[in-house]
Amino acid sequence: MYNLKMKVDAKIYPNVPPILDFEASSLNAFWSYPISVGLVLGGRSYYWEIAPKAEWTDWSAASEKIHGLSLSYLQQNGQPADEVCRQVQEVIGNSKIIYSDQPDWERIWAKVLGLQNIEIRDVRSLVCLHEESMLADTVVHFFESGELQAHNAKDDALALALAVNHLRNNRR
């Protein structure tokens, strides 16, 4: 069922849908902010690490253990949030519909980052109803291949795009 010999590279799959994923400071819906963003669009994958704005003070040590990005690392190495927003908006261009496996959370973090004029939809809408239950398993298999790391925004977006592509191409 799963062909894990597929090369995990968005450039090879130009027809994958536009997929967005954020990692965040925490799962606090009121105070959290995006710390990294991964985007797969037009057969390419993009990744940004975000330096928190001065007013962004929320931080969860538990979330840091999951995504592996420390606050000090982001402060030193992340790009300014406004610049990341500008770059993401530029890459998205006319692609106003973007997909995610957690659209409610992604909408929050897109708004905090300042992204405008995009609609974030549930990635499950890209597959047939009978394939929805296979989507998560397919994503897990891409992570188990060892080429992608879960809770890395770029890899999460890429795994989702590849899983959708895989399910679409293996319909009976």
C-alpha positions as CSV (number, residue, x, y, z in Angstrom):
1,M,0.0,0.0,0.0
2,Y,2.8,2.5,0.8
3,N,5.7,3.0,-1.5
4,L,8.3,4.5,0.9
5,K,10.9,4.3,-1.8
6,M,9.4,7.5,-3.2
7,K,11.9,10.3,-3.0
8,V,10.7,12.8,-0.3
9,D,11.2,16.0,-2.3
10,A,8.5,18.4,-3.3
11,K,10.4,19.3,-6.5
12,I,9.5,15.9,-7.9
13,Y,5.8,16.3,-7.2
14,P,4.8,19.7,-8.8
15,N,1.1,18.8,-8.5
16,V,0.9,18.6,-4.8
17,P,-1.6,21.0,-3.3
18,P,-0.4,24.1,-1.4
19,I,0.2,23.0,2.2
20,L,1.1,25.2,5.2
21,D,2.3,24.2,8.6
22,F,3.3,26.2,11.6
23,E,5.2,25.3,14.8
24,A,4.3,27.6,17.7
25,S,5.5,28.8,21.1
26,S,2.7,26.8,22.8
27,L,-0.8,25.6,22.3
28,N,-2.3,28.6,24.1
29,A,-4.9,30.0,21.7
30,F,-4.7,33.5,23.1
31,W,-0.9,34.1,23.6
32,S,1.0,31.7,21.4
33,Y,2.7,32.8,18.2
34,P,4.4,31.1,15.2
35,I,8.0,30.2,15.6
36,S,8.5,28.4,12.2
37,V,6.5,28.0,9.0
38,G,6.7,25.4,6.3
39,L,5.0,25.7,3.0
40,V,4.8,23.4,0.0
41,L,3.6,25.2,-3.1
42,G,4.1,24.7,-6.8
43,G,6.4,21.8,-6.4
44,R,8.8,23.5,-4.0
45,S,9.1,23.5,-0.3
46,Y,9.9,26.6,1.9
47,Y,10.9,27.0,5.5
48,W,11.3,30.0,7.8
49,E,12.3,30.2,11.4
50,I,10.8,33.2,13.1
51,A,12.5,35.5,15.7
52,P,9.8,36.4,18.2
53,K,8.6,40.0,18.3
54,A,9.2,41.8,21.6
55,E,5.6,41.6,22.6
56,W,5.5,37.9,22.0
57,T,6.3,36.5,25.4
58,D,4.5,33.2,25.6
59,W,6.8,30.2,25.7
60,S,6.2,26.5,26.6
61,A,9.0,24.2,27.6
62,A,6.8,21.3,26.7
63,S,6.2,22.6,23.2
64,E,10.0,23.2,22.8
65,K,10.6,19.6,23.6
66,I,8.3,18.6,20.8
67,H,9.5,21.0,18.0
68,G,13.1,21.2,19.2
69,L,13.6,24.9,18.7
70,S,14.7,26.9,21.8
71,L,13.7,30.5,22.4
72,S,17.3,31.6,22.5
73,Y,18.0,29.8,19.2
74,L,15.1,31.6,17.5
75,Q,16.1,35.0,19.0
76,Q,19.6,34.6,17.6
77,N,18.9,32.8,14.3
78,G,15.2,33.5,13.4
79,Q,14.2,36.0,10.8
80,P,12.2,39.0,11.9
81,A,8.5,38.1,11.9
82,D,7.5,41.0,9.6
83,E,10.0,39.8,7.1
84,V,8.8,36.2,7.3
85,C,5.3,37.4,6.8
86,R,6.3,39.4,3.7
87,Q,8.2,36.5,2.2
88,V,5.5,34.0,2.9
89,Q,2.9,36.3,1.4
90,E,5.2,36.8,-1.7
91,V,5.6,33.0,-2.1
92,I,1.9,32.4,-1.7
93,G,1.1,35.1,-4.3
94,N,-2.2,34.3,-6.0
95,S,-2.6,30.9,-4.2
96,K,-5.3,32.1,-1.9
97,I,-6.4,28.7,-0.7
98,I,-3.9,26.8,1.4
99,Y,-4.4,23.5,3.2
100,S,-3.4,22.2,6.6
101,D,-4.2,19.3,8.9
102,Q,-4.9,21.7,11.7
103,P,-6.6,24.6,10.0
104,D,-8.0,26.2,13.2
105,W,-4.6,26.5,14.7
106,E,-3.0,27.5,11.4
107,R,-5.5,30.3,11.1
108,I,-4.6,31.6,14.5
109,W,-0.9,31.7,13.8
110,A,-1.3,33.0,10.3
111,K,-3.3,35.9,11.7
112,V,-0.7,36.5,14.5
113,L,2.1,36.5,11.8
114,G,0.0,39.0,9.8
115,L,-0.8,36.9,6.7
116,Q,-3.7,38.3,4.8
117,N,-6.0,37.3,2.0
118,I,-5.6,33.5,2.4
119,E,-8.1,30.9,3.3
120,I,-6.8,27.9,5.2
121,R,-8.8,24.7,4.6
122,D,-8.7,21.2,6.0
123,V,-6.3,19.0,4.0
124,R,-8.8,16.1,4.4
125,S,-11.0,17.9,1.8
126,L,-8.4,17.0,-0.8
127,V,-9.0,13.3,-0.5
128,C,-12.1,11.1,-1.0
129,L,-14.2,10.3,2.1
130,H,-13.0,6.7,2.2
131,E,-9.3,8.0,2.1
132,E,-9.6,10.3,5.1
133,S,-8.8,7.5,7.5
134,M,-5.7,6.6,5.5
135,L,-4.3,10.1,5.4
136,A,-2.9,10.1,8.9
137,D,-1.4,6.7,8.5
138,T,0.2,7.7,5.2
139,V,1.8,10.8,6.8
140,V,3.2,8.6,9.6
141,H,4.7,6.2,7.1
142,F,6.5,9.1,5.5
143,F,8.0,10.1,8.9
144,E,8.9,6.5,9.6
145,S,10.9,6.4,6.4
146,G,13.5,8.5,8.2
147,E,13.7,11.2,5.6
148,L,11.3,13.6,7.4
149,Q,11.2,14.8,11.0
150,A,7.8,15.2,12.7
151,H,7.1,18.6,14.2
152,N,9.4,20.4,11.8
153,A,7.1,22.8,9.9
154,K,8.7,22.1,6.5
155,D,8.7,18.4,7.0
156,D,5.1,18.3,8.3
157,A,3.9,20.3,5.3
158,L,5.9,18.1,2.9
159,A,4.6,14.9,4.5
160,L,1.0,16.1,4.2
161,A,1.5,17.1,0.6
162,L,3.2,13.8,-0.3
163,A,0.5,11.8,1.5
164,V,-2.3,13.5,-0.4
165,N,-0.4,13.0,-3.6
166,H,0.2,9.3,-2.8
167,L,-3.5,8.7,-2.0
168,R,-4.7,10.5,-5.1
169,N,-2.3,8.6,-7.3
170,N,-3.2,5.2,-5.9
171,R,-7.0,5.3,-6.2
172,R,-8.7,2.3,-7.4
